Amino acid sequence: MTDLTQLTQWRDALLAARFKGVRTVEYDGKRIIYATDGEMAAAIGDLERRIASLGPKRVSVVRIQSSKGV
């Protein structure tokens, strides 16, 4: 499995290419050509999900308790 740094680099390379309007991305000596922007968006979404799963977990429930002090 790849680490967080590698996933982040791949995502950044994809985002930079997408913003430039380029569908070809090169990293680690490999070249990938995406057929459509939707295919590239799906790859970016997959990388973002993987990055989120490796990062710190979000708090989904917050409980607040109070009293009148009586």
N, C-alpha and C positions, 0 to 999 in steps of 0.2 A: 504494500500500500504506500502511496505517496504521502509526503508530509504537507503541512499547512503552507509552508513557504513555496513549495513547488506548485501546488494548486493555485495559489495566489498569483504566481508568475504567469501561469497558463491563462488564467482569467484576464489578467491585465493585457496580455498579448492579444487575446481575442477581442477585448473591448477596444483597444487601440486600432486594430485592423478594421473593426466594424465602424468606428467613428470616421475613419478615413474613406470608407466605402470600398475597402479591399476585402476580397473573400479568400485570399491566400494567406496563411499564417505559417511562419517558420520559427521553430524553437527546438533546442537540443538536437540540431542536425536533421530534423524531420520537417517535411512540408505537407501541410494539409490544405486542400482546396474544398471549400464549402460550396454546394450547388446553389443554395438560396440564402437569403438573409434569415429566413425562419429556421433553417438548419443551424446557422451560427447562433441565433438566439437560444435555441434549445441546448446547444453545447454550453453556452454561458450560464444558462439556468441550472444545468446539471452541476457545473463547477461551483456555483454559488451555494447550492444545496449541500454539496460535499464539504465546502468550507464552513458552512453553518453547523454541520454535524460535528466538526472537529473543534469548533470554538467553544467558548464558555456557554453554559446552558442558561437560557432565559428563565426568569421567574414567571410562572404562569398564573399563580394564585397569591394574592396578598390579603391577609386577614387583619382587620383593625378592630381593636377592642377598646372600649372606653367606659367610664363610669362618671357619675355626678360627683363623686368624692364624698358621699354621705355615709 
